Amino acid sequence: METDVRITKDKELVLYHDAEIQTQKIEELSLSDINELIDIEISKFI
């Protein structure tokens, strides 16, 4: 399994292999935007 660490528009780190989700760049999306696009709640770890 291969993955990458990506940073969102709101400076959250996410593990996701591709630089885009549904043709939108992860760096231009907030974490809540990503949650809506993939329809899975991503937990925030502190």
PAZAPA-4460 file (N, C-alpha, C; in steps of 0.05 Angstrom, whole numbers, plus 32768, in hexadecimal, padded with zeros to 4 digits):
% residues 46
    n_x    n_y    n_z   ca_x   ca_y   ca_z    c_x    c_y    c_z   seq   type   mol
   8011   7FE9   8000   8000   8000   8000   8012   8019   8000     1      M     A
   800B   802C   7FF0   801A   8045   7FEE   8008   805C   7FF4     2      E     A
   8012   806F   8003   8003   8087   800A   8016   809F   800C     3      T     A
   800C   80B6   800C   801B   80CF   800F   800E   80E0   8025     4      D     A
   801E   80F2   8031   8013   8105   8043   800E   811F   8034     5      V     A
   7FF6   8128   8035   7FED   8141   8028   7FE4   8155   803C     6      R     A
   7FE6   816F   8035   7FDD   8184   8047   7FC6   8193   803A     7      I     A
   7FB1   8197   8049   7F99   81A4   803F   7F9C   81C3   8040     8      T     A
   7F88   81D0   8034   7F87   81ED   8035   7F87   81F8   8051     9      K     A
   7F7A   81E9   8064   7F79   81F2   807F   7F8F   81E6   8091    10      D     A
   7FA5   81DD   8083   7FBD   81D4   8090   7FBA   81BA   80A0    11      K     A
   7FA8   81A9   8098   7FA4   818E   80A4   7FB3   817A   8093    12      E     A
   7FBF   8166   80A0   7FCD   8151   8092   7FBA   813A   808C    13      L     A
   7FBB   812F   8074   7FAB   8118   806D   7FBD   8104   805E    14      V     A
   7FB7   80EB   8062   7FC4   80D6   8053   7FB3   80CF   803B    15      L     A
   7FBE   80D4   8023   7FB0   80CE   800B   7FC4   80CC   7FF4    16      Y     A
   7FC2   80B7   7FE5   7FD6   80B2   7FD0   7FD6   80C7   7FBA    17      H     A
   7FBE   80CE   7FAF   7FBD   80E0   7F99   7FBD   80FD   7FA3    18      D     A
   7FC6   810F   7F92   7FC7   812C   7F99   7FAC   8139   7F96    19      A     A
   7F99   812A   7F89   7F7E   8135   7F84   7F69   8122   7F8E    20      E     A
   7F52   812D   7F96   7F3A   811E   7F9C   7F24   8128   7F89    21      I     A
   7F1A   8117   7F78   7F06   811E   7F65   7F0D   8137   7F55    22      Q     A
   7F25   8137   7F4B   7F31   814D   7F3A   7F37   8167   7F49    23      T     A
   7F34   8167   7F64   7F3A   817F   7F74   7F54   817A   7F84    24      Q     A
   7F66   818D   7F83   7F7F   818A   7F91   7F7B   818B   7FAF    25      K     A
   7F87   8178   7FBD   7F84   8176   7FDA   7F8E   8190   7FE7    26      I     A
   7FA3   819C   7FDD   7FAE   81B4   7FE9   7F9A   81CC   7FE7    27      E     A
   7F87   81CA   7FD5   7F73   81DF   7FD2   7F58   81D9   7FE0    28      E     A
   7F57   81C2   7FEF   7F3F   81BA   7FFD   7F44   81BB   801B    29      L     A
   7F2E   81C1   802A   7F30   81BF   8047   7F29   81A2   804E    30      S     A
   7F2E   819B   8067   7F27   8180   8071   7F0A   817B   806E    31      L     A
   7EF9   818E   8074   7EDC   818B   8072   7ED4   8187   8054    32      S     A
   7EE1   8195   8042   7EDC   8191   8025   7EE2   8174   801E    33      D     A
   7EF8   816A   8027   7EFF   814E   8021   7EEB   813B   802C    34      I     A
   7EE2   8140   8045   7ECE   812F   8051   7EB5   812E   8040    35      N     A
   7EAD   8144   8035   7E95   8145   8024   7E9A   8136   8009    36      E     A
   7EB1   813A   7FFE   7EB7   812D   7FE4   7EB8   810F   7FE5    37      L     A
   7EC4   8104   7FFA   7EC7   80E7   7FFC   7EB1   80DA   800C    38      I     A
   7EA0   80EA   8018   7E89   80E0   8027   7E91   80CC   803D    39      D     A
   7EA8   80D1   8049   7EB1   80C2   8060   7EBD   80D6   8074    40      I     A
   7EB5   80D4   808D   7EBF   80E7   80A1   7EDC   80E1   80A7    41      E     A
   7EED   80F5   80A3   7F0A   80F2   80A9   7F0D   80FD   80C5    42      I     A
   7F19   80ED   80D7   7F1D   80F6   80F2   7F36   8108   80F4    43      S     A
   7F35   8119   8107   7F4B   812C   810B   7F5B   8121   8123    44      K     A
   7F75   811D   811F   7F86   8113   8134   7F97   812A   813E    45      F     A
   7F99   812C   8158   7FAA   8141   8164   7FC1   8135   8173    46      I     A
***
